[in-house]
Amino acid sequence: MDDITAYHESGHVLMAILLGARVPHATIEPDRDDGPDRHGDVRVLWPRADPTDKAFAEKLVLTALAGPVAEMIYTGEPYHPGFVAEWAGDWQHAFAAAAAIVPEERKRLAWLEAQVRRIYELLDIRYWPAVAALADELSAHETLEEEQIQAALQPWL
């Protein structure tokens, strides 16, 4: 389970960094006393942005969905992110952020599914070595700070 979680969290981390955020902390051993039960945790710091701005909303969507997509690629299971209980939080974040881009829910669902395909192609074709390198580091150390994250990704970015 830790390997799967490491790939999931690595997807979030890589996408956030590719889109201009800082990631000062990622773990597959989260503190379990401050909210819903989860297997990993990533702290993402975005440059100041308006949450209703469409470009920023897209960054939030892509980052939220990159974890489930990385997990799908790793396991070889092409699940819909909206139907996997463990990904409910990621899907809810993506769905809420996407409202700034596609207000109508039915169209938003189709748009989100298109983003999943887009992320899948991006991670699978271009950035899979980076995801794997970061997942290996997370599996080995369980928690990574910003310098360790940057060191693991540096050869690939």
N, C-alpha and C positions, 0 to 999 in steps of 0.2 A: 504494500500500500504506500509506503514512503516514496518508492520510485515513481509511482503514478502521481502522487502529490507533488513531488519535485518537478516533474515535467509540467504539471498544471501551473504551478506558481512561476516557473521559468517562462512560460508563455506570457503571463501577465507582465513580468519584469521586462522582458525583451521588448514587448510592444510599447510599454510606457516609455522606455528609454528611446526607442526609435522615433517616438512622437514628441520628444522634447522634455519629458519629465525627468526628475531625479528620483532614484529609488534608494533611500538610505538604509533599508532593512528588508530582508526576506527570510522567512523561516518555514520549516515544515513541522515545527514543534511550537504552535502558538499557545499563548496564555489563554486558558479555557475559562477564566472567571469573569470575562467582560463582554458577554454577549452570546450569540448563537454558537453552537458547537461547529467547529471547522477544523480542517486538517492542516491548513497552511495560512500564512498571512504575509501580505506585502504592503509596505508603506510607500505610497506614491505621492510625490510633491510636484504639483504642476506650477508653472509660472502663473502669476495672477491672471485670471480669465473670468469672463462672464459666463455662468453656467447656461445661459439662454443662447449664447453664441453657437451657431451651427458648426463651425470648425472645431470648437472645443468639445461640443457634444459628440461629434464624430470620434474624437480622440478617446473620450470616455467609453463609448460603445466598443471601439476596437480593442481597447485595453481590457475591458470586462470580458469580452468574448474570446480573447486570445488564450486564456487559461483552459477553458473547455476544448478549444480547437487543438491546442498542443497535446492535451490528454487524449483526444480522439486519434490524432496521428500516432502517438506513442503506442496506444493499445490496439490500433487498427479497427476500432469500433466507431462507425460513422453515426453516432447518436445525434438527435436534435437537441441543442443546448437547453431548449425550453422544457424538455421532458425527462431530464435526469435530476433527481432530487438533490444530489450533491452540488449541482450547478445552479440551483434555484436563485441564490443570491446574485450570482454573476448575470443571469438572465434578467432578473428584476432591475439591476443597475443599468444594463444595456437598454432594456425596454423603456425605462424612465428617461434616460438621457436622449434616446432617439426621438422622444416626443417633440424636442426642439427642432428636429429635422423633418419628421413625418408625423404630423399631428393625428391623422386618422389611423386608428389602431389596426385595421385590416391591412392597410398599405404599409404600416410600420412593420408588421410581422414579415411581410415579403421583403422589405428593405433589409431587415435584420438577417434574414436567411441569406440574402445576397452578400452581406458583410461576412457571414460565417464562411461562405465559399471563397471570398476574397482573402480572408485571413488564412484559410487552409492552404491556398495556393502560395501565398507569400511565405508562410512558415515552412511548408513542405519543400518547396522548390529552392528558396533563397536562403532561409535562415535556420534550417534544421540543425546544422552543426553548432550554431550558437545556443540554441535551446538545449541541445544535448550536453554541451560543455557546462552550461549553468546548472542543469539538472544534476549532473555528476557532482558538482561542487556542493549543491544543496544536500544531496544524498549523503555525501561524505561528512559534511560539517553541521547539517541540520539548520543552522542559522548563518546568514551572510550579511555583513555590513557593506556599505556602499563601495569601499575600496576593493573588497573581495569580489563583488559583483562586477565592477569595472574591469578587474584583472581577468576574470573568467571570460568576459565578452570581448575584450580588447582585440584579440586576433581575428574576430569575425565581423567587427563593425568598421 
